Amino acid sequence: MDNNRSLFPLLLFLKAHSAFLATVQLAANTQLSEAHCLLRSVLEYSLYGFYIHHKPDLGRTWMFRHDSDETRKAVKANFKIQDIQAFLEGKDAALAKVFRVLYDGTIDWGAHPNERALSGSLKITEAENESHFEVSYLTANADMIVATLKTASQVGVGMLKALQLVAPQCFSSDMQAKLQKVSEEL
């Protein structure tokens, strides 16, 4: 990209892509809660890239987060996920809705420690006077594996649609049509 305004946001999208690839590996390995942690990162990197593209001064704030207490507070104040999602809604309401649903879903399924993330991998067996608890790192539950891979696909498409808002020149009309078709099929 020749446009320096877009360089930093595009680097964030590259991190989103890297996290996406790691997600697919975890999902293929049937480490589903862990995959959802990374799916949340994909969404956040994408949202941050989109947001900083439209508010380039915040890129500097974000980069210097660790310089002082003031910059750390500025990042916390300016990078609230709900605010960034609301900003996206002002640019593309349909995509913002998709991001909200996917983001909340990643949290429900493991991006934050919670009941579903644990119970999806927990097996309790009762014997006469004792209980046995087993937490599976890997799952054989085909429905959960398929659901996680589908969510990963949806997050990947969301990431690309957010990137398309930042760098439309990177998407040929053929690529746009294919992205739209895949989006509709998910």
C-alpha positions as CSV (number, residue, x, y, z in Angstrom):
1,M,0.0,0.0,0.0
2,D,1.3,3.4,-0.9
3,N,-1.0,5.3,1.3
4,N,0.6,5.7,4.7
5,R,-2.8,6.3,6.3
6,S,-3.7,2.7,5.5
7,L,-0.4,1.1,6.4
8,F,-1.0,0.7,10.2
9,P,-4.6,-0.5,9.8
10,L,-3.5,-3.0,7.2
11,L,-0.8,-4.3,9.6
12,L,-3.6,-5.0,12.1
13,F,-5.5,-6.9,9.4
14,L,-2.4,-9.0,8.8
15,K,-2.4,-9.9,12.5
16,A,-6.1,-10.7,12.2
17,H,-5.2,-13.1,9.3
18,S,-2.5,-14.7,11.4
19,A,-4.9,-15.2,14.3
20,F,-7.4,-16.6,11.8
21,L,-4.9,-19.2,10.5
22,A,-4.1,-20.2,14.1
23,T,-7.8,-20.5,14.8
24,V,-8.3,-22.9,11.9
25,Q,-5.4,-25.0,13.2
26,L,-6.9,-25.2,16.7
27,A,-10.4,-26.0,15.4
28,A,-9.0,-28.7,13.1
29,N,-7.2,-30.1,16.3
30,T,-10.6,-30.0,18.0
31,Q,-9.4,-27.4,20.6
32,L,-12.6,-25.5,20.4
33,S,-12.6,-23.2,23.4
34,E,-9.1,-22.2,22.5
35,A,-10.2,-21.5,18.9
36,H,-12.9,-19.1,20.1
37,C,-10.2,-17.1,22.0
38,L,-8.4,-16.5,18.8
39,L,-11.7,-15.8,16.9
40,R,-12.3,-13.0,19.3
41,S,-8.8,-11.7,18.5
42,V,-9.5,-11.9,14.8
43,L,-12.6,-9.7,15.3
44,E,-10.8,-7.3,17.5
45,Y,-7.8,-6.8,15.2
46,S,-10.2,-6.3,12.3
47,L,-12.3,-3.8,14.3
48,Y,-9.2,-1.9,15.4
49,G,-7.8,-1.8,11.9
50,F,-11.1,-0.4,10.6
51,Y,-11.4,2.1,13.4
52,I,-7.8,3.4,13.2
53,H,-8.2,3.7,9.4
54,H,-11.1,6.2,10.0
55,K,-9.4,7.8,13.1
56,P,-5.7,7.8,12.2
57,D,-4.7,9.9,15.3
58,L,-5.8,7.0,17.5
59,G,-3.2,4.8,15.8
60,R,-0.5,6.8,17.5
61,T,-2.4,6.5,20.8
62,W,-2.7,2.8,20.5
63,M,0.9,2.3,19.5
64,F,2.2,4.2,22.6
65,R,-0.1,2.5,25.1
66,H,2.8,1.5,27.3
67,D,4.6,4.8,27.4
68,S,2.7,6.2,30.4
69,D,-0.3,5.9,32.7
70,E,-1.9,8.6,30.6
71,T,-1.5,6.8,27.3
72,R,-2.8,3.6,28.8
73,K,-5.9,5.4,30.1
74,A,-6.3,7.0,26.7
75,V,-6.3,3.6,25.0
76,K,-8.8,2.2,27.5
77,A,-11.0,5.3,26.9
78,N,-10.8,5.3,23.1
79,F,-10.8,1.5,22.3
80,K,-13.9,0.2,24.0
81,I,-15.2,-2.6,21.8
82,Q,-18.8,-1.4,22.1
83,D,-17.8,2.1,20.9
84,I,-15.9,0.7,18.0
85,Q,-18.8,-1.6,17.1
86,A,-21.1,1.5,17.2
87,F,-18.7,3.3,14.9
88,L,-18.8,0.4,12.5
89,E,-22.6,0.5,12.7
90,G,-22.5,4.1,11.4
91,K,-20.5,2.9,8.3
92,D,-22.1,-0.5,7.7
93,A,-25.0,-1.5,9.9
94,A,-25.3,-5.0,8.5
95,L,-21.6,-5.8,9.1
96,A,-21.8,-4.3,12.6
97,K,-24.6,-6.7,13.5
98,V,-22.6,-9.6,12.2
99,F,-19.6,-8.5,14.3
100,R,-21.7,-8.2,17.4
101,V,-23.3,-11.6,17.1
102,L,-19.9,-13.3,16.3
103,Y,-18.1,-11.4,19.1
104,D,-20.7,-12.3,21.7
105,G,-20.6,-15.9,20.4
106,T,-16.9,-16.2,20.8
107,I,-17.2,-15.0,24.4
108,D,-20.0,-17.5,25.0
109,W,-17.9,-20.4,23.7
110,G,-14.5,-19.7,25.3
111,A,-13.0,-16.3,24.7
112,H,-13.8,-15.6,28.3
113,P,-13.9,-18.3,31.0
114,N,-17.6,-19.2,31.4
115,E,-20.0,-22.1,31.9
116,R,-20.4,-23.1,28.2
117,A,-16.6,-23.1,27.6
118,L,-16.2,-25.4,30.5
119,S,-19.3,-27.6,30.2
120,G,-18.6,-28.2,26.6
121,S,-15.4,-30.1,27.6
122,L,-16.5,-31.5,31.0
123,K,-17.5,-35.0,31.7
124,I,-18.8,-36.0,35.1
125,T,-19.2,-39.6,36.1
126,E,-20.7,-40.7,39.3
127,A,-19.7,-43.9,41.2
128,E,-21.0,-45.2,44.5
129,N,-19.6,-42.5,46.8
130,E,-17.4,-40.5,44.5
131,S,-17.6,-38.3,41.4
132,H,-15.0,-38.1,38.7
133,F,-14.4,-35.0,36.7
134,E,-12.7,-35.0,33.4
135,V,-11.9,-32.0,31.2
136,S,-11.2,-32.9,27.6
137,Y,-8.7,-30.8,25.8
138,L,-9.8,-32.3,22.5
139,T,-13.4,-33.0,21.5
140,A,-15.0,-35.7,19.4
141,N,-18.3,-33.9,19.3
142,A,-18.8,-33.5,15.6
143,D,-21.6,-30.9,16.0
144,M,-19.4,-28.7,18.1
145,I,-16.5,-29.1,15.6
146,V,-18.7,-28.2,12.6
147,A,-20.2,-25.2,14.5
148,T,-16.7,-23.9,15.4
149,L,-15.5,-24.3,11.8
150,K,-18.6,-22.5,10.6
151,T,-18.1,-19.7,13.0
152,A,-14.4,-19.4,11.9
153,S,-15.6,-19.1,8.3
154,Q,-18.1,-16.4,9.3
155,V,-15.4,-14.5,11.2
156,G,-13.0,-14.8,8.3
157,V,-15.6,-13.4,5.9
158,G,-16.3,-10.6,8.5
159,M,-12.6,-9.8,8.6
160,L,-12.5,-9.6,4.8
161,K,-15.6,-7.4,4.6
162,A,-14.0,-5.0,7.2
163,L,-10.8,-5.0,5.2
164,Q,-12.8,-4.2,2.1
165,L,-14.1,-1.0,3.8
166,V,-10.5,0.0,4.5
167,A,-8.8,-1.0,1.3
168,P,-11.4,-1.5,-1.4
169,Q,-8.7,-1.3,-4.1
170,C,-7.4,-4.7,-2.8
171,F,-10.7,-6.4,-4.0
172,S,-11.3,-7.0,-7.7
173,S,-14.9,-7.2,-8.8
174,D,-14.5,-10.9,-9.1
175,M,-13.2,-11.2,-5.5
176,Q,-16.1,-9.0,-4.3
177,A,-18.6,-11.3,-6.0
178,K,-17.0,-14.4,-4.5
179,L,-16.9,-12.8,-1.1
180,Q,-20.6,-11.9,-1.3
181,K,-21.5,-15.4,-2.5
182,V,-19.6,-17.1,0.4
183,S,-21.2,-14.6,2.8
184,E,-24.7,-15.5,1.7
185,E,-24.0,-19.2,2.0
186,L,-22.8,-18.9,5.6
